[in-house]
């Protein structure tokens, strides 16, 4: 009986770890995309300024 509870607890812990891993991964991907987009828009702004000059 105790073993069953232990197995369920371990299973829940693993699920929690997997969910956390996925969330961290998504956050990293989104922040990377955001950085790339901001750098790209900054470059475009600089390019526009150069074009006006």
Secondary structure, 3 states (H helix, E strand, C coil): CHHHHHHHHHHHHHHHHHHHHHHHHHHHHHHHHHHHHHHHHHHHHHHHHHHHC
